[in-house]
Amino acid sequence: MRGVAWLDKGRPVRADPADTMRLPWDTGERATLPIGVRLEFTTETARAVEIRYRATVPGPTDSLRDLAHGFALWDRHGVVTEVFTEPAAEAVVRIGLGAGDGPFRGPFTIHPPENQSPLVLGLRGIGGALAPAPPAPRWVVHGDSITEGWWSTRPAHGWPAVAGRALGWDTVNLGYAGAARGELATAEQLAGLPADALTLAFGTNCWSRVPFSAPLLYETTRAFLELVRQGHPRTPLLLVSPVLRPDAERTPNKLGATLGALRDAMERAARDRIAAGDDRLAVLPGRDLLGPEHLADGLHPNDSGHQVLGLAVATALRRTGFGAG
């Protein structure tokens, strides 16, 4: 299993299970979903794999009922195949590794249906043994619903997954839809989490969900970075300010701040820290990374937008020298 932040009684979770009482309710709820958790393996002789798993079965009125319950197999060149099944409390799915007789060595990645909270109970090769994929640098990404991958049509299409593939890194996705407002308890959890690189991409929900003023977000960003740095004093860290949100760019929130002003405050807080000597911190301004054509609903990127954003983040990490691992 890759992309695992913490385990709670064997189940992957995305917030420290020993520290949930300090987190907002919405963060805790989203953290139970195994966003970005996947299987990565190689083989010499296997023709297929079988996965035994448990999953949540949506009720007849559940909004998740319409989501595709699919397992996507990827290799280094792209998607190999997708297998769609009906949600079941416990089931086995079989996935062929390719056409013909092979060999199919990999490395392979299987992205399960995240929204049904699958718990993998077992994995076995058909026709041969499986081995874990080689280890990779561990990249921890924190953000909101955009980071969580909303409006991407598949788990593998969210921008952190796109960037992780481009970099060859083990992406750990700590995107919390509706949340990620600079919660300092989250910063302390990030400080205690092993990481070879870090990316912070929050701020949009500080315009509307919980309104911030620009001075408040400046100080929150400074405090968030300080707490993360207490656990990762020299870990490469990229701050991505909020991407385009047309309805918010020049519209004041309840505290009089436009998204443009909030974005400027975040970027200034990070640059002030860089000027003070943090040479392992970099800023990627988010305003011009996406255009209106990249937004599915005026806020969240479509698949094309996630691809553009992911590659922009990967390029920024390389340009700063962080992409060398």
N, C-alpha and C positions, 0 to 999 in steps of 0.2 A: 504494500500500500504506500502510495506517495501522496504528498500534499496534506499530510496529517499534522495538525497542530498539537492537539491534546487527545487523550483517550479517557472516556468516562465509562468504566466497567466494560471495556473492550470496544465501545462504540466511538468512532471519530467525532469530535466536537470542535468548535472553532472559538471557544472561550475557555478559560481556565475553570474546570469544574469545581475547584476549591475556592473560587473567588467570584462566584456569580452574584452574590448578594449586593455587590457594589455597582453592578452594571444596570443600565436602564432595561426595562422589561422588553422593549423591542429588540435590543441587542441580544439579550439572552435567547429570545425566540428564534431569531435568525441563526444564531450560533449553533443551534441543534441540527441544522441542515448540513450535510457533508459536502458543501460546495467545493469543487476543485479536487476532491479526494478521488483517486483513480488507482488502477492496477497497472504496474509496469513490469515487464518480464522479457526474457529471451528464451530461445529453445534451439535445439539442434535437429530435432526429429518430429516434434508434434505437428499434427495437421489441424487441430482444433483445440479449443479449451472449453471446459464446463465450469460455470460459476453457480454455486449454491448460495442463496441469499434470502434474507427476509426484507420485506418492504411494507410501507403503509399503503393500505388499500383505500383510495378515496371513496367517500360516500356518494350517494346519488346526487346530492346538491353541492358537493365540494367543487370549488373552482379549479382544483388541480386535476379533476377527472378528465379534462380535455387535453392535458399535456401528454405528449408522446412518452410512452414507457419504453425507452430504447437504450440499447448498449452499443456504443460506437467503438470500433477497433481502428486504431491509427498506427501507422509506422512512420518512419522518418520522412517519408515522401507525402503523406497525407492520409485521408481516411481510406481504409481498406474495405470495410463493410459495416453495416448497421443491422442490428437484429431487434425487432420490436415484438413485445409480448404484452399480455394483459397483466396489470398489477395483481400480485398474489401475496398472501401473508408469508408463504415460504415457497420457493420455486427453484428450478434449475434451468439455466439458459445455456445453450451451446452455440459457440461462435467459431466459424471456420477461419483459418488464418490466411487463406488465399485460394486462388484458383489453381487447378492442376495438382501435381504431386509434391511441389516444393523444391528444395527445402525452404522453410519459412523461419528464418533465424531471429528477425527483429533487430533492435528492440521494438516491442509492441507496447501500446498504451490502450487500456480499455476505460472509457468514460461511462460510468453507470448513470441511471436516471436520478439525478440529485434530489428532485423535489419529492420523491417518494421515500426519501431517507433510507436507502438500501444499506443493510448491514451484511457484508460479505462473510459467509460462514466457511466457505471452502473454495479452492480453485485447483483444477487438475488438468493436465495435458492429455489429449487423446492422440495416441500414437507415439508419445515420447514425453520426456520430463521437461519441466519448466524451471527456470532459474530467475532470481531477481535481476532486473536491469542494473547496469553499473550505477554507482552513486553519482550524484550531481550536486553542484552548489545549491544550497537551500535559500530560496528567495521568498521572504514573507511580505505580502502585499496587504495593506489595510485601506479600506475605503467604504463607500456606500453601495447603493443598489447598482450603480454603473460598474463598480468593481466586482460585485457579486455576479454580474453578467446579465442583468435584466434586458429583455428584448432580443438577446441573442437566441437563435433557434436551436442551438445545441450547447451542452456544457463545454464542449471543446472550442466553441466560437467566442467565448468571452475574452475580453482583452488581456487579462492576466495569463490565460492559457495560451493565447497567441504569442505573447511576449516570451513566456517561458519556453515554448517550442523553439522560437527563434534564437534564444540564448543558450538552449540546452540545459536549463536550470530546473530544479524541483520547486515548482510554484506552490506556495501555501497561501490560499485565498481566505483572507479575513475581511471580506466585504460584507457589510451588514445593511441590508435594504431598509430604508427609512431611518437609519441611525447614522453612526459615524459623524458625530458632531464635536469631535475633539475631546471625548470623555477621557479624563485623566486616569481612571482605573484601567482603561484599555491601553493607554501608554505604558503603564506599569506592567501589564501583562505582556506587551510586546518586548519590554526590557528584559523579561525573564525567559523569553522564548529563543531557542537556538536559531541563528540566522547567519548566513554568509553575505546577504544583502537585504536591504529593506526599501520599501516604497510606500509612501503615504499619499493617498489620493482622496481626501475628504473635503468638505466645505459647502457643497451644494445644499445640503439639508440645514445649514446654518443660515440660509436666506429665508426659508419658509417654514420648515418643519418645527424648528425651535429658533426663533429669530435672534440673530446676533447683530450687534453694532460692529463697525469696522475696528474700533479700538479693542472691543472684547475679543474678537477673533484674532487680532494681532497678539494679544497677551496669551490667549489660549494656545495658539500655535507655538509661541515661545516656550510655554510650560510643557506642552506635549513633547516637543523636541528635547527639552532638558531631561524629562523623565525617561524617554527612550534611550538617550545617550548615557544615562546612568548604568544601563545594562549592556549597551553597545557603543562604547566610547569611540571605536575606530571602524565600526562596520559601515561599509558604503551605504548611503541613504539618499534616496531621490524623493523630493517632494513634488508632486504633480498638482498644480492648482486646478480649480474647477473648470471643466470644459464648457463649451458654449451652451447656454440656456436662453434662447431668444426672449422669452417672456420675463426674464429676471435681470437681464443685463443692465437696464436703465430704470428699472422699477423699484422704488424703495420698499423695503419690508416694514414691519411694524415698529422697528427701531430706526428707520430712516436710511438703512444701508441697501444699496443696490448690490447685485452679485458682482458687478465690476469692482466696486469698492472693497467687498469682502475678499475677492481674488487678490487685489493689490495688497491688502493687509497680510494675507498669508505669505505671499511672495516676499514682502518686505521683512517679515519676521524671520524667514529662512535666510535671506541675504544678509541681514544684520548679524545672524549667528555665523555665517560664513566669513564675514568681514572681521568678526572677533576671533577667528582662527580655526573654525571647523572646516578643514579642507577635505573631509570625507562626506560632505553634504553638498547636494546639487539641487537646482530648481529647474523644473520643466513647466513653463507657463502653458496653461491649458486652453486659453481663450481661442487660439487660432488653429488648434489641432484638428478640429472637426468643423464641417460646414452644416448648414440646415439640411442638406441632402443626406447626411449621415445619421440623422435623428429619426427614430421610429415614431416618437410621440411628442417631439419638441423638447425632450429631456434625455431619454435613454438612447444610446446608439443602436442602430440596426446591425446586422452582421457585418456589413461593409464598414460601418463606423467603428465597431469593435476591432476589426482587422487593422484599420488605419491607426487607431489609438494604441493598440498593442505593439505595432511595429515602430511607432514613434517613441514609445517608452523604451523598447529594446535598443533603438538607435541612440537615445539619450544616455542610457547606461553605458553603452560602448564608448561614446564620445567623451564621457567624463573619465574613462579609464576603468569604470567599474565592471565592464563586460568581460574583462579578462578572467574573472572568477577568482 
